[in-house]
Amino acid sequence: MLKGVNLGNYTLRALKLSYARCILNNQQSMGL
């Protein structure tokens, strides 16, 4: 059970990081 929760938190964190990185890349490509 705890493993599943930790895995879920890890995937959420990874998704947030990749999402933020995507936003940063989009801003840089737009010249902001």
Jmol script that loads the backbone (N, CA, C; Angstrom):
load data "model"
ATOM      1  N   MET A   1       0.842  -1.210   0.000  1.00  0.00           N
ATOM      2  CA  MET A   1       0.000   0.000   0.000  1.00  0.00           C
ATOM      3  C   MET A   1       0.871   1.251   0.000  1.00  0.00           C
ATOM      4  N   LEU A   2       1.829   1.295   0.917  1.00  0.00           N
ATOM      5  CA  LEU A   2       2.701   2.466   1.002  1.00  0.00           C
ATOM      6  C   LEU A   2       3.515   2.628  -0.275  1.00  0.00           C
ATOM      7  N   LYS A   3       3.912   1.486  -0.842  1.00  0.00           N
ATOM      8  CA  LYS A   3       4.678   1.553  -2.091  1.00  0.00           C
ATOM      9  C   LYS A   3       3.853   2.201  -3.191  1.00  0.00           C
ATOM     10  N   GLY A   4       2.589   1.829  -3.276  1.00  0.00           N
ATOM     11  CA  GLY A   4       1.720   2.406  -4.307  1.00  0.00           C
ATOM     12  C   GLY A   4       1.580   3.910  -4.122  1.00  0.00           C
ATOM     13  N   VAL A   5       1.428   4.346  -2.871  1.00  0.00           N
ATOM     14  CA  VAL A   5       1.287   5.781  -2.591  1.00  0.00           C
ATOM     15  C   VAL A   5       2.571   6.516  -2.977  1.00  0.00           C
ATOM     16  N   ASN A   6       3.720   5.944  -2.602  1.00  0.00           N
ATOM     17  CA  ASN A   6       4.991   6.581  -2.947  1.00  0.00           C
ATOM     18  C   ASN A   6       5.170   6.652  -4.453  1.00  0.00           C
ATOM     19  N   LEU A   7       4.775   5.572  -5.138  1.00  0.00           N
ATOM     20  CA  LEU A   7       4.895   5.549  -6.596  1.00  0.00           C
ATOM     21  C   LEU A   7       3.990   6.610  -7.208  1.00  0.00           C
ATOM     22  N   GLY A   8       2.774   6.756  -6.660  1.00  0.00           N
ATOM     23  CA  GLY A   8       1.848   7.763  -7.168  1.00  0.00           C
ATOM     24  C   GLY A   8       2.407   9.166  -6.969  1.00  0.00           C
ATOM     25  N   ASN A   9       2.962   9.436  -5.783  1.00  0.00           N
ATOM     26  CA  ASN A   9       3.549  10.751  -5.520  1.00  0.00           C
ATOM     27  C   ASN A   9       4.708  11.009  -6.458  1.00  0.00           C
ATOM     28  N   TYR A  10       5.510   9.976  -6.714  1.00  0.00           N
ATOM     29  CA  TYR A  10       6.664  10.127  -7.605  1.00  0.00           C
ATOM     30  C   TYR A  10       6.217  10.443  -9.021  1.00  0.00           C
ATOM     31  N   THR A  11       5.191   9.741  -9.501  1.00  0.00           N
ATOM     32  CA  THR A  11       4.723   9.986 -10.866  1.00  0.00           C
ATOM     33  C   THR A  11       4.096  11.376 -10.969  1.00  0.00           C
ATOM     34  N   LEU A  12       3.368  11.800  -9.939  1.00  0.00           N
ATOM     35  CA  LEU A  12       2.788  13.147  -9.955  1.00  0.00           C
ATOM     36  C   LEU A  12       3.888  14.189 -10.015  1.00  0.00           C
ATOM     37  N   ARG A  13       4.947  13.985  -9.213  1.00  0.00           N
ATOM     38  CA  ARG A  13       6.061  14.924  -9.198  1.00  0.00           C
ATOM     39  C   ARG A  13       6.744  14.959 -10.561  1.00  0.00           C
ATOM     40  N   ALA A  14       6.926  13.784 -11.158  1.00  0.00           N
ATOM     41  CA  ALA A  14       7.573  13.705 -12.472  1.00  0.00           C
ATOM     42  C   ALA A  14       6.710  14.402 -13.528  1.00  0.00           C
ATOM     43  N   LEU A  15       5.397  14.217 -13.441  1.00  0.00           N
ATOM     44  CA  LEU A  15       4.505  14.861 -14.403  1.00  0.00           C
ATOM     45  C   LEU A  15       4.565  16.376 -14.248  1.00  0.00           C
ATOM     46  N   LYS A  16       4.573  16.854 -13.006  1.00  0.00           N
ATOM     47  CA  LYS A  16       4.652  18.296 -12.772  1.00  0.00           C
ATOM     48  C   LYS A  16       5.963  18.861 -13.314  1.00  0.00           C
ATOM     49  N   LEU A  17       7.069  18.118 -13.107  1.00  0.00           N
ATOM     50  CA  LEU A  17       8.367  18.578 -13.596  1.00  0.00           C
ATOM     51  C   LEU A  17       8.384  18.645 -15.116  1.00  0.00           C
ATOM     52  N   SER A  18       7.879  17.609 -15.762  1.00  0.00           N
ATOM     53  CA  SER A  18       7.881  17.599 -17.231  1.00  0.00           C
ATOM     54  C   SER A  18       6.941  18.684 -17.760  1.00  0.00           C
ATOM     55  N   TYR A  19       5.825  18.921 -17.059  1.00  0.00           N
ATOM     56  CA  TYR A  19       4.878  19.961 -17.469  1.00  0.00           C
ATOM     57  C   TYR A  19       5.517  21.344 -17.361  1.00  0.00           C
ATOM     58  N   ALA A  20       6.215  21.583 -16.230  1.00  0.00           N
ATOM     59  CA  ALA A  20       6.881  22.872 -16.032  1.00  0.00           C
ATOM     60  C   ALA A  20       7.972  23.055 -17.083  1.00  0.00           C
ATOM     61  N   ARG A  21       8.688  21.974 -17.384  1.00  0.00           N
ATOM     62  CA  ARG A  21       9.764  22.056 -18.380  1.00  0.00           C
ATOM     63  C   ARG A  21       9.178  22.381 -19.749  1.00  0.00           C
ATOM     64  N   CYS A  22       8.030  21.806 -20.050  1.00  0.00           N
ATOM     65  CA  CYS A  22       7.368  22.060 -21.331  1.00  0.00           C
ATOM     66  C   CYS A  22       6.956  23.528 -21.411  1.00  0.00           C
ATOM     67  N   ILE A  23       6.413  24.070 -20.328  1.00  0.00           N
ATOM     68  CA  ILE A  23       6.007  25.482 -20.293  1.00  0.00           C
ATOM     69  C   ILE A  23       7.227  26.376 -20.490  1.00  0.00           C
ATOM     70  N   LEU A  24       8.322  26.052 -19.804  1.00  0.00           N
ATOM     71  CA  LEU A  24       9.544  26.854 -19.944  1.00  0.00           C
ATOM     72  C   LEU A  24      10.032  26.823 -21.377  1.00  0.00           C
ATOM     73  N   ASN A  25      10.014  25.666 -21.994  1.00  0.00           N
ATOM     74  CA  ASN A  25      10.467  25.547 -23.383  1.00  0.00           C
ATOM     75  C   ASN A  25       9.577  26.370 -24.299  1.00  0.00           C
ATOM     76  N   ASN A  26       8.265  26.352 -24.057  1.00  0.00           N
ATOM     77  CA  ASN A  26       7.345  27.124 -24.885  1.00  0.00           C
ATOM     78  C   ASN A  26       7.609  28.618 -24.717  1.00  0.00           C
ATOM     79  N   GLN A  27       7.846  29.069 -23.494  1.00  0.00           N
ATOM     80  CA  GLN A  27       8.115  30.487 -23.253  1.00  0.00           C
ATOM     81  C   GLN A  27       9.405  30.905 -23.943  1.00  0.00           C
ATOM     82  N   GLN A  28      10.437  30.059 -23.879  1.00  0.00           N
ATOM     83  CA  GLN A  28      11.710  30.383 -24.504  1.00  0.00           C
ATOM     84  C   GLN A  28      11.548  30.448 -26.021  1.00  0.00           C
ATOM     85  N   SER A  29      10.761  29.539 -26.592  1.00  0.00           N
ATOM     86  CA  SER A  29      10.578  29.517 -28.043  1.00  0.00           C
ATOM     87  C   SER A  29       9.777  30.739 -28.492  1.00  0.00           C
ATOM     88  N   MET A  30       8.901  31.257 -27.607  1.00  0.00           N
ATOM     89  CA  MET A  30       8.129  32.451 -27.945  1.00  0.00           C
ATOM     90  C   MET A  30       8.923  33.723 -27.680  1.00  0.00           C
ATOM     91  N   GLY A  31      10.067  33.595 -27.012  1.00  0.00           N
ATOM     92  CA  GLY A  31      10.923  34.745 -26.771  1.00  0.00           C
ATOM     93  C   GLY A  31      10.519  35.545 -25.551  1.00  0.00           C
ATOM     94  N   LEU A  32       9.850  34.905 -24.575  1.00  0.00           N
ATOM     95  CA  LEU A  32       9.442  35.626 -23.359  1.00  0.00           C
ATOM     96  C   LEU A  32      10.585  35.681 -22.360  1.00  0.00           C
TER      97      LEU A  32
END
end "model"
wireframe off; spacefill off
backbone 0.3
color backbone group
